[in-house]
Amino acid sequence: MNRYLLGALAAAAAWGLRDLPAQFGGRGADERVRRSPQFRDGAFHNREQTSSVPVEGGNLVRELLFGKQQRKPVGAVPLVAPQPPVGSGAHLTWYGHSTALVEVDGAVVLLDPVWGDRVSPLAFAGPKRLHAAPAPLEELPRVDAVVISHDHYDHLDMATVRRLVRAQDAPFVVPLGVGAHLRRWRVPVDRIVELDWGESVEVGALRIVATPARHFSGRGLRRDRTLWASYALIGPEHRVFYTGDSGYFPGYADIGAEHGPFDATLVQIGAYSDGWPDIHMTPEEGVAAHLDVRGDLLVPVHWATFNLALHAWTEPVDRLWAEAKARGVRLAVPRPGQRVDVADPGPVDPWWQLLRT
């Protein structure tokens, strides 16, 4: 091969890997981490016995190579231009995957913002978007808080965080340990709020409570050095619950008893598998979690944007809709960018059904 071509390829590879060390985030456990009831033997733990290691083995590889699931839409996912906040009530705008803008009694919270093209430490590899973000990040309204559920790449995107530092002045509310990542990425220390399960922070009239979840964490080879969480967003008149990523667990009923009822829930429904039943909910479990926390309107997240499992891309929402009907649960399935009025969401529009064979 021509030496000049080899040199160009080497330079391109080096450029593509330039951010890799920073992508892995910060290291080390500070005193608050070590004091957490969830932290022992150098790692965070779920309250239930939980496995985060896939157990499907050969079946996983076989399905990846020969499975007939339709894992991408056959056309463009319809996007809606997001609307500005109205300053009252409860409204939800889903931007794709788990990214959502939540309005609660005038407060505006941005959940798990990911504007990157891939959810990976590498810019040229890893799961790629099935649809564009419905609006540029810089067109977001001013937000009162940026809330992160855990440090996986599809929920904590380094490039997005850096852009938000420049574009917004809101604090980053994160689980214990995630602050080390943000500090490495030069987020000002006074804009980082780290919470353990059961802890909360007041942002104006809104109280943000970190509640338990059943998951795991890690951006490199070491796992569970940072905590994962769900959140209760509690305003003077309305309440919204976000599951983050989680397997189903009895703690949802405790969350509902302590912080519910909720006017709306944002529930993870995608990227499930028989091979990892403890860390992601099936759609049916998502409905059960919604009922456990005493939710009214259910809005699904964690589907349709990135392929992170082997099921068909529409399977999570098809199963969710059937289960919601069977159990009498109010449901809204917005298009990316579509704003949902929790008080009056309208009937379900099965827009995804036009994008499958």
N, C-alpha and C positions, 0 to 999 in steps of 0.2 A: 504494500500500500504506500502511496506517495507520502513522504515524510511531512509535507505541509498539511495534507489531509489529516494525518495522525495528530499533528499539533493542534489543528482546529478542533478535532473531536475531543482531545484532552482538555482544551480550554473551555469547550462547551460543557463538558462533564464537571469541571471545577466550578464553573459559574452556576450550574444547576445545583451544586452541593454547598454553595457558599453559606446558606442560611441554616444548614442542617444542625450544627451544634446549638444554635439559639432555639431552634424548633423544639428541642428536647426540654427546654425550660430550665427553671431553677432547681437547686438541690438543697438537701439538708432539712432537718426538722427543728423548728424553733421550740421555745418553751411551751407555747400554747398548744402546739401539735402534740408534744409529749405528754401534756396533762389531759388530753382528751380521753374520755371513757371509751371512745371508739379506737384508740391507738394503743397497740401493744406489740411487743416483739418487733419493733421497727416498721410496723405497717398498720394501716387502717383496716377495720373488719366490719362486716355486716353483723346485724344482731341474729340473723339466721344462718345456718350452715349454707354456704354458697360456693358453687364452682363456676369459675370464669374461663375454664379450659374447654374448648369444643370436644365433644365425645363421639361425633359421627364417623370419624375416621375415613375409611374408604368410601362410604356413602356420600360424604361431602365432596370428595374429588370426582366421583362418578356423576353426581348431579351437576357439578360445575362444568364438566366436559360434555355430558350427553343429555342433561335435563332439557325439557321442552318448555319451561316456563318463559313467558314473555316478560322480560326483565326491563324493557324500555318502551316508552310510548311510541305509537306509530306515526304521530304527528307532533306538532308543537304544543306544549302544555300552555293553556290560555292564561295569560297574566293580566292583572288588573292594576291600574295605577293607584297606589295607596292614597287615601284621603287624610287630611290633617285632623288632629285631635279636636274634639268638641268641648272638652273641659268639664264634662259631667257624665254620670252613669258609668256603665261598664261596656267596653268595646275591645275587640281583639282583631288584630291584623296579622295573618300568617304570611310570612315571607318565603316559606319553604323549609323543609326538614324540621328542625326544632326552633328556628328563628321566628320570633313573634314580637309584635309591639302590643303591649297590654295597657289599656287606659282604665284606671280605677279612680273614680271620683276626682278627676282632674289631674291625678298623677300619671306619668307616662313611664313605663318600664320596658326596656329592651331585653328580651330573653335570648340567651345563647346565640349571639350574632355571628353568622358565618357568611361572608360575601366571597370567599375564595372559590376558585374554579374546581379545586380538588381538596378532599379532606385527607391529607397525607403530609408527612414531613418533607416530601419531595414535590417540587413544582411540576415535574414531568411524569409522575406516576401516582397511582392510587385512585380511589373512586372519584369519578368525574360527574359534574352536575348533569341532570337530565333536563333542567330548564334554567334559564337565567334568573338572577334576582329580579323581582318586579320593579325595582327602582335602585338607583345608585345609593350607596351608603351616605354620601354627603347630602342627599336630599331628605334624610330623616328629619323629623321635627326635633326640637330640643327634648332630650329625655332626662328624667330625674334620677334614673339608676340603670346601670347595665348589670344584669344578673346572670351569673354563670353557674350551671349545674354541676359540671365536672370537667376534667382536663383532657378528655379525648378530642381528637382532631376535628370531629364533626360537630363539636360543641364549643371548642376554644380554638379560635383561628388566630395565629400570631399576627398576620398581616391586617386582619380586620381590627384587632385590638389596637395596633399601632395607628391605624387610620382614625379610630374612635377617639384616641387621646388627643389628636389634632382637631377633630371636628366637633367634639362635645366636651362639656366640663363636668359630666356626671361621675359619681363614684362607681367603682366596680365592686359589686357585692358577690363574694365567691366563698366556696367551702374552704375549710382550714387547709393550709398547705399550698393552695393555688396562688396565693399571693407571691410565692417565690418565683413562679413563672412570670407574673406581671412585673415584678421588680427587675428581673433580668431583661425584660422587653422595654424597660425605662418608663413604665407607668409611674407617675408620681406617687410616692408613698402615702400622701394625704388623700389620695383618691382610691385607696384599696381598703376594703372592709372584709375581713375574714370571719366567717361564722361556723361554729360547731352546730350539730343538730340541737334544736331547742333554743338557740340564740336568735336574736332579732336586732334590726336596726330601724330607726325611724327616719324616713325621708319625707320631710314635710308632714302631711297628715296621714301618710301611708306607712304601715308597719310591714316590713319584709321579714318573714320568719323562715329560717332554714329548718326543714323537716326531714325525717329519715327517708332513705331510698335503699334499694337492694341492687348494688351494682359493683363496679370496681373502677380503678383509675390507672393512668400511666401513659406516658408519651414516648417511652423507650423500652429498654429491657427490664427495668425495675418497675414493679407494679405496686399500687396501693400506698404510695407515699403521700398522696393527697386525698382529701375526703370527697365524696360525692353527695348530692343532696337533691331533694325536692323543695318546693317553696310554697308558702301561703302568703298571698299578697292581700293585706287586710286594710281596707279603706274605711272611712267613717260610715258608709252606707253599703258598700259592695265588697265581695270577696272573690278572689280567683285563685285556683290551685294549679300548680304545674308539677307534673310527675318527674321531670328530667328523664333520664334513662333508668329503668328499674325492672327487675322481676317482680312478680306479684308476691305480696307478703302481708301478714296480719297487721302490720303497722298502719296500713291505710285506715282501718277502722279507728285506731287511736288518734290519727290526724283529724279525721272527721269529727270525733267527739270533742277534741280540744279546740279546733280552729274553724270547724264548719258551722252551719252549712255554707256551701260555696255557690255563688251565682253561676260560675262557669269553671270548667276544668280543661286544661290542655294536657292531653294524655298521649303518651308514647304508644303507638300501635304497630310499628314496623320493625323490620330486621330481627324477627324472631326465628327460632329454629328448635327442633327437637334436640339438637346438639348442644344448645346452651339455654336450657329452660329457666335458669335461675336469674338471668341478668337482663332479659328483655321480655316484656309482656306480649302475649298473643292479643289479638283484638278482643276476644271474649274476656280475657283477664283485664284488659283495659276498661271494659264496661263495668266489670265487677269492682275495680278500683274506684271508678267514678261513683258508683253507688256507695261504696264503703266510706268515702270521704264526704258523702252527703252533697254531691254535686247536682246542679240543675241542668245546665246546658253543657254538652260534651263537644269539644272541638279536637279532632285528632291531629297529632304532629308526628314527626319522625317517620315520614313516608314520602314517596313520590319525587324526592330530590336527589338522593344518592342510593346506589345499589350497595347494600351492606349485608344482604342475605340472599338466599337462593329462591325465595318465593317470587311469584309474579308481582310486578310493580303495583298492580291494582288489587291484589288479593287482600292486603290489610284492610282497605276501606270497604271492600265488598263484604267481608266477614263482619266488620264493625257495624255496618248499616243493618245487616240481618240481625245481629245480636241486639242492637239498640231497639229495633222494632219489636223483637221478641220480649224485651224487658221493659218496654214503655219509657225509654230514655230519650229526652230531647237531644237532637243532633244537628250540628252545622258542619258542612264540609266545604269550606271556602276555597276558591281558586287562589293561587299565590298572589298576594297583594290586596285581596278583597277584605274589606272591613266588615266585621260581624257586630251588629248591635245585639248584645246579650239579651236584652228585653224583648227584641222582636227580630229573630234571625231569619225568619221566612222558612219555606220548605227546603228540603235537601235538593240540590241541583246535581244530578249524577254526571257532571261534566267529564269525568275520567273515562266513562264508558265509551265515549266517542274515539278514544285513543288506544283502543286495544283491538286485536283481531278476533 
